[in-house]
Amino acid sequence: MLPHHQKSLGRDWTTPWENLQKCCWNRHISSCMRWPGHYSRAPYPYFSSRHFSLNWRPPGLFESRAPFQYWNWRPDSLSQTSLFHLSSYIMNSEGDEPSSKRRKHQGTIQRHWEYICNHNKENTKILGDENVDPICEDRENKFEFSVMSYNILSQDLLEDNSHLYKHCRRPVLHWSFRFPNILKEIKHFDADVLCLQEVQEDHYGTEIRPSLESLGYHCEYKMRTGRKPDGCAICFKHSKFSLLSVNPVEFYRRDVPLLDRDNVGLVLLLQPKIPSAASPAICVANTHLLYNPRRGDIKLTQLAMLLAEISSVAHQKDGSFCPIVMCGDFNSVPGSPLYSFIKEGKLNYEGLAIGKVSGQEQSSRGQRILSIPIWPPNLGISQNCVYEVQQAPKVEKPDGDLTQPELDKTEVLVTAEKLSSNLQHHFSLSSVYSHYLPDTGIPEVTTCHSRSAVTVDYIFYSAEKEGVAEQPGAEVALVGGLKLLARLSLLTEQDLWTVNGLPNENNSSDHLPLLAKFRLEL
């Protein structure tokens, strides 16, 4: 029990330091204290800045989620009159919200452009508000364009998951309120290419597509294959590109029991409109992978299917690939095996727990290990994430038939090849964002609601990387050509809760739009 002179702050409490010693020192301090950081229920102390300033933090705070060891912690610099913010760690019901997530004053979140000029090994970053690149001024024989990736939150999904939006005032959740805000953002940022996720079919037909077409966009759409009436859209400006091909990808396969989910992808091949100049096409892909944190096998297979389609669409006659931009909600966090596979081009998943693939869950207790191979041969996609060419086996009849030992040896070699646990892809992909604030190491987030604040949305692009060694059986294509010029800054969880999280009065999705500017070298 807390001493009688504690003060109530809603469901939370404050108490002087000496009383904290009396009531908590002989028990696990994590049971009565909370840290309001990236993980809303992480067992670390929450020191309220309203009562005192503190420049100390527990060691290894972001490296481990192990219980906080209070006996190694002695904040001797604290005065005896300092107040601690003690959270009622256990929520009373599923609908309860932590006090840090209760309705706050409404405001406008500030995002700025981060300008980046790529050199061989170092990036020079200049922060500013002007939409000009102050360093990279040579624009002859170059084509510049911008890309936005935005999960706009399907209204049906919002209503089906209303428990995620308990912190919101009811009026801000209505589609009639949200869509004008979303359209206002799109108009303001004026991207040349839009990759939108959770686009509800009826809203797309009656409002989204007509509105975007009036702004000069050509729109392509792929709806999910199941009962959920939303999908992915790619829209581009007529003035910047012409359409070469549209390639939808359905991740549901009736003949593959593993692929029983209705997620989709969309891949477009666009031709830049450049007067009197020849330029390569640009491949733009958009997807929304499965959410379920414990089905990493499905996520990896869906990703492999998307990469196989990109490989087919972006492949050029000389064997290389045209520049690629891959956007979407990948439902995976930075540093996870799935994220690392995209960036590094390889993944050995032997012994990997199925729930560890996306990094959404920290515990793998009770989870099975990924099977080898993950997907069956009849999917028609190799471990290099390309479509396999089905060829009839060549039958050669020498003077004498193969002996039984030779037949056995052949079977062993085929089995070993099929059971490889190494995934690879052909591309050299980089992420537009670094995912952490450079000065503090605090994570950036792309989505924020009552239950979670994390990065799951990305813009990946093809870029040359020095010292990339070719892997056996996989050609690494250094396509180059795309340079990242600028990106719209992301925010931290703390930043977003100052405006009551997402959605709010000014930001009408539970995701932030991602935006990047690129230059195509001709």
N, C-alpha and C positions, 0 to 999 in steps of 0.2 A: 504494500500500500504506500502511496505517496504521502508525504507530510501534509498537515492541515493547511499550511500557507502556500500551497501550490495555486497557480492561477490557470483558469480554463481558457483555452483558445479554440472554441468549438469542440471538436473531438480530440484536440491535442492539448498539451499542458506545458507550462513553464515551471521550473523549480530552481532554487539556488543550487550552486555547485556542491556545497557541503551536504545538502539533502540528497543529491544524486549519489554521493559517496555512500550514505547510510543505506539507501534503499536498493542500490544496484551493485555495490562493490563486491558483494559476495555471491553474485549470480552472473550469468552470461549477460553482458551489457547489451548484446544484440537483441535481447528479448524486449527491451524497453526503449530502444533508440533507433532512429531511422536516418538514412542519408538521402536527400532529395536529388539524386543525380540521374544518371542514365537509366538505372534500374529503379523503378519507383518504390520497390520494397527491399532493396539491398540492405543487409544488416550492418549499417554503418551509422555513426552519430550524425545528427542534424544540428549544427550550431546556427542559431538564428542570428543573422546579421543585423536584425533590428535591435539587438540587445548589446552586442559587442562585436569587435572585429577580430578576426583570427586568421593568421597566415599559415596555419599548420593543417596538414591533412594526413590521414593514416598512410603509412608506406604501402605500396603495392595496391592502391585503391582500385585502379582500373585493370590490374593484372589478374586478380583472382576474386572469386566470389566465396571463398572460404570464410567461415565464421570469424568475426573480428575478435582478436585475442586481447582482451582488456588488460591482462597483466603486463603486456609489453607497452602499454600506453600510459604516459604520465604527463598530462598537459600542465607542467609546472608554471607555465607563463600565465595561466588563467588566474584571475583574481577570485577571491572567495565570494564575491557578490555577482559573479557572472551567472547569466541565466542560460539554461539549456532548454531546447525545444524537444519535448518528449511526445512521440506520436503514439496514439492508440493503434498499435501495429496490426491487430486483427480487426478486419472490417466486420461490422455487425451483420451485413447481408450482402448479396451480390450487387445490389444497386448502390451501395454506399460508395462514396468517393473520398480519397484522401483530401485533407484540407488544402494541400498545395494545389489541388486540381479543382477547387471550387470556383464559382464564377467571380471573375475579377473585373476591374475596370476595362473597358474596351479601348483599344488603340489600334494603331497601324504598325505592322512590322516593317522594319527597314532592311531592304536588301540592296546591295550595290554590285557593280561589275568589278570583277577581278580580271585584270588584263595580263595575259601570259604570252611571252614571245619565246618560242622553243629554239634553243640552241642545242649543240651536240649533247652536252651532259648536264647543263644547268638551265633552270627556268628563271627568268626575270619577271617578277610580279609587280605590277603597279596598280594600286587601288585608286579608283576615282569614280566619278559619276558621269563623265562625258562618254558618249558612245563613239569614241574614236580610239584607235590603237596608237599610243604615243611613241612606240618604238618601231614596230614593223611598218614602215612607210612605203616601201617599194611594192606597188600593187600592179605593176605591169605584168601581163600574162598570168594573172591570178584571178580566181573566181571565189568570192566570199559569200557565205550563206550561214544562216542561223537555224538551229534545231531546238524545238521545245518538246520535252516529254512530260506528260501530265496525266495522272490518274484523277479523273474528275469526279469520282464517287457516284456510281449508279444510284438513283433514287430508290429502286427496289432493294438493293443491297443495304442501303442506309436503314430502311424501314425494317428489314429482316434482322438487322444487327443493332437495334436501337440501344442496347445496353452499352455500346461503345460511345454513345453520345449523350450520356446523362449530364455531362457538364455544360451542355449547350442550351441556350434558350430555344424554346420550341419554334418560334417563327423563323430562325435562321436556318432551319433544317428543311423548310419547304422548297420544292424545286422552283416555284415561282420567284422565290427570293434568291436561290443559289445560282440559277443559270445566268441572270444578268451580271452577277459578279464574275463568274467564270469567263463570260464573253468579254467583259471589261478587261480582265487580265490578258486574254489573248490579243485583244486590240492593242493594249498598251505595249506589250513586248514585241508584237508584230514579227514573229518568227517566220522564216521562209518555209520551214517544214514543221508540221505538228504531228507528234505521235501521242495519241490519246488512248487511255485505257478506261475500262468500266463505262463505255459509251452505251447507254441504254437505247435499244432499237427504236422504240416509239419516239423518244426525244430526238434521236438522230434524224429521223425522217421528217419530223414536223418543225423542229427548231434548230438543232445544231448544224445540220448540213446546209439548210437555206441561209442561216446567218453567216456561216463561213464562206459559202459561195458568193455572198454579197460583198465579202471582204477580198475577193480575188483568189480564193483557194479552190483547187480541185480536190475532191474527197473520195477516198476509197475506204470500204468498211467490211469487216468480217465479224459476224456474230458468233457467239459460242454455240456449240452444237447440241447442248442439253436444254434444260428447262429455264436456265437463267437467261433473261432477255438482254444481255449486254455483250459487248465485244470490243474489238480494237479498231481504231481508225488511223489512217495516215492521210494528212492533207498537205498539199504543197501549193505554192503560188504559181499561177500560170506565167507570170512575168519572169520567173527564175528557172523553171524546169518544164520539160515535156515528158510525158509518160511513155516508157518503153515497154514495161510489162508489170502485171499484177499477179502476185503469187500467194494465195492464202494457204495457211498451214493448219490442219486440224489434228490436234493431239489425241483425239479419241479414235481408237482402232478396235473395231468389233472383233477382229481375229487375234488380238493381243490382250489377254486378260489383264495385264499390268496397266494398260492404257484405257482405263474406264472413266476418265475425267474429261470434262468438256472444254478445257482451255484451248485457246487458239493463238495463232500468230499471223502476221501479215508482212510480206516482203515485196517492196517495190523497187524497180530499176528506173532511175530518173536520169534524164539527159540535161545537163546544164545548158541554158541558152546563152551562148557567148558569141557575139558577132565576129565573123572572120577569124575564128580560132577553133582548132580541133581540141576536144577535151574528152577524157574518159567519162563513162557513166558513173553514177553514184548509187550504191545499193543501200536502201534504208529499210531496216527491219524493226518491227514493233511486236511486243508480246506481253502477256500477263500470265506468269506461271502459277501453278497450283499453290494455294496457301498452306495447306496442311503441313505443319512443321515435322511430322513424323513420317512423311512419305518422300524422303529424299530420293528414293529410287525412281519415283514418278517424275520428280523435278528434273533429275539428270537426264532422263529419257526424253522429256519434253524439250529440254535445251539441246540435246543431240539432234533431235528432229529439226529444230529451228536452224541450227548450224549447218545441217545437211542441205536445207533449202537455200540458205544464204550462199553456200559453196556452189550450188548449181546455178544460181542466178548471177552471182558476181564473177563467175569464171570467164576468163577472156581467151581469145584464140591462141595467144602466145603462152598460155599455161599459167599466167599470173591472175590476180584478182583485182577488180576495180576497187576504189575506196569504199569502205563500209562504215555505216553508222547503225548501231544496234541499241535500241531504246526499250524501256519497259519497266514494269513492276515485276522483279524477279523473285520476290518473297524470300530473299536471302540477304544476310548481313555482310558487311565488309569483312574480309579475312576468312570467311567460311570456305569449305572445300569447293562449293559450287562457284563462288566468286573467284577463288584462286584459279580454278580451271579456266574460266573465261579469260583472265588476264595472262596466265602463264602458258596456256595452250596444252597443258598436260595434267593428269590426275591419276595417281595410283590409289584406288579405292579399296584395296585389299584390307580387310579387318575394320573397315569404317562402319560405324553404327548408322543405321538408316535415318535416325533423327538428328545426326550431327551434320548432315550434308549442307543444310541451309544456315546453320548457326542460330536459328531462332530459339532453340531450347538448349540449356546448358547441361542438363542431365540426360544420359543415355541409358539409365537404368531400365531394364526390362525390354530394351529394344533389340531387334535382331540385326545381324550384320548383313550388309549388302551382298547379294548373291553375285556370283561370277559365272557368266556375264550378267549384267543387269537386265538387259532386254534380250528377247529371243531372236534367233537368226531370221525368222520370217518377217521381222520388221523391215528388213532390207537396208539397214544402216550399219556401217562398219564401226569399229572401235575408234576410227579416225574421224567419225562424225561426217561421213559422206555417204551418198547413196551407193549401194553396191550394184555393180553391173551383173545381172543374171546371165551367165553364159552356160551353154550346154557343155558338159564335160567332154574333153577330147578323149576318145578311146583309141589307143594304139595297140595293135596286136603284134608283138615281136614274134620271133621264131618260137619262143617258148613262153608260156604263161608265167606271171610273177609267182615266186615261191611264197609259201605261207609266212616265213619270217619277214620278207619284204612287204607283204600286205600288212602285217602287224605294225611294222615300222611306219608305214604311211598313215595308218589310223592314229598312232600315237602323236605324230606331228600335227595332224589336223586337229586333234583334241587339244593339244597344247596351245595352238593358235587361237582356238575358240575360247579358251578359258583365261585369256589374258585379262588382267585387272587394270590395265593401263588405257586410259582414255586420252585422246589427243584431238586437236583441231588444227586447221591450216593457217589460222589468222594470227596476226600480231595485234592484239587489242589493248587499248589503254582506257582507263576511266577518266572522264572529264573532271570528276571531283576527287579530292584526297581524303574526304570523310572525317577528318579531324581538324580542329582549329590549330594552326601552326604554332601559336604562342603558348597555348595551354594544354593541348592534347585532348580537349573535351570533344566528344563525338558530335558531329553534325547529324541532323535527322532529316528525313524526307516525309515522314508521316507521324502524326501525333494525335492520339485520342485517349479516351479514359483508361485504356488498358495497356497502351504501348506507345513508346516514342523511339523510333529507330530508323535506320536507312535501309530501304528495300528497293528504291527506284534508282535507275542508272542511265547514263548515256555512255556507251562504249564506242570507240572509234578506232579505225585502223591507222597505225603509225609505225614507222620504222623503229626498230630497236637494235642497238649495237650488240654484237656478240651473241646473237641468237643461234644456237647450234641446231642443226637439223637432227631430228630424232629418227631412228630407224623406222621405216614404213610410213613416215609422214613428212611431207614437204612443207617447210615453213615459208610462206610467201611474204616477203617484205614489200608490201604493196606501196607504202609511203603515200606521198601526195597530199594527205590531210594534215594540216597544222591547226592546233587549238590556239585560237586568238584570245578568247575571253570566256568567262562563265559567270552566271548570276550566282552570287554568294548564297550559301545555305545558312541555316540557323541551328541553335542548340535547343534542347528540350526546355531549358529554363527560359530562353527567349520566347518560345511559343506560349508558355503558360502565362507570361505577362499579358498576353492578349486572349487568355482563356482557351488556349490550345486550338485545335482544329476540329471542325469548321468553326468560324466565328463571323462577326458582322461584315468583315472585309474579305476574308479568305474562305471560300465556300466549298472546299473539299477537305477531306482529312489528310490529303497529301499536298506537298508543295510542288509547284511547277519547276522543272529543271530546264535550264536554258544555256546553250553554248553557241559560240561563233567559231566557224572554221574557215580556213583558206585552202583551196584546192590549187596545187601547183600545176601549171599547164606545160 
